[in-house]
Amino acid sequence: MKKKALHQVFRDTLPVLTGYLFLGAGFGILLREETGYGISWAFFMGLFMFAGSGQYLAVSLLASGASLISTAIATLLVNARHLFYGISLVDDYKDAGPRKNYMIFGLTDETYTLVTQNQPPEGMSRHAYCFWVTLCDHIYWICGCVLGNILGATLPISFEGVEFVLTALFVTMFVEQWLSNTNHRPAIIGVMSTALCLLIFAKELFLIPSMALIAILLVISRKTARRDVCA
Amino acid sequence: MHSIWIIAVAAVVTAATRFLPFLIFGQGKKTPDIIVYLGKVLPYAIMGMLVVYCLKDVRFLSAPYGIPELLGCAAVAALHIWKRNTLLSIGVGTVFYMLLVQFIF
């Protein structure tokens, strides 16, 4: 593995490093405060779940001693957006080899964003790049969860607002796509459908209708998209 | 003990949301046409979805009316259109937002 290529992976994942350390720490702190669970719980939840909003949700489920059925349903509602990542990568990850299962396991919002938006550096295959990005993100996340759990609320308050780094990552990638493409229909469909469903449905429920609406509109616009390609 | 089960169920359901599409559509030699098409256009739609998703907890009807978030996003977008440097847009945008929420709003 070329050192330069790995250096590029680190550079690409830097925003995620920042975001995950702080968001993971937020989770670690919350876990200790709400349930009293320590480092090993924070570590294993980060290792086996590797899901930001999913783990925050799990804390409240743990604290309230939720039933397994409601745990399953609530987790599904929060994490349903992963279904989209899988659908869009089925073909791409098809021949990813022995690392494929791990790459699928690690498909967070941020990992998905990086592997779909960035090109692999020279001397590294696309699948190797996706694997290293996934692994780095996973390590950052676990470090954040554990560190937050250890340091607890002693973290300086002046970091307020740092979680915006992940919003900034998505906005940047959105703008980058907009600038490098002439067909803006999918981007507009994505924003409008989600915003519309957020207005109509409760905050906990809007994701699945948004995804359904996006899929339907994209399929409908397929014919016209084809015509655009031919023209 | 019940806690371990809660975590196990949450972990399995989370993994299921990630693996399901591959199990359903990735088995045959050839990926279905419609999935190949969605694979091409979904990344664009998903970025839009994620931007809105990140802003879902912002309350626009009470102070500070989501102004820090909107200014932050606008700064990131403007900077990126201007310089097109990913780390710069994200880094400066985040620091700008932190200054807004800590000192102004």
Interface residues (C-beta under 8 A of the other chain):
Chain A: R11 L14 P15 T18 T35 Y37 W41 F44 M45 F48 M49 F50 A51 G54 Q55 L57 A58 L61 L62 G65 A66 L68 T71 A72 T75 L76 N79 A80 R81 H82 L83 F84 Y85 G86 I87 S88 L89 V90 D91 D92 Y93 K94 I104 F105 L107 D109 Y112 T113 T116 Q117 S158 F159 E160 G161 V162 F164 V165 L166 T167 A168 L169 F170 V171 T172 M173 F174 V175 E176 Q177 L179 N181 P186 A187 I188 I189 G190 V191 M192 S193 T194 A195 L198 K203 F206 L207 S210 M211 I214 A215 L218 V219 R222 A225
Chain B: H2 S3 W5 I6 I7 V9 A10 A11 V13 T14 A15 T17 R18 F19 L20 P21 F22 F25 G26 T31 I34 I35 V36 Y37 L38 G39 V41 L42 P43 Y44 A45 I46 M47 G48 M49 L50 V51 V52 Y53 C54 L55 K56 D57 P68 E69 G72 C73 V76 A77 H80 I81 R84 T86 L87 S89 I90 G91 G93 T94 Y97 M98 L100 V101 Q102
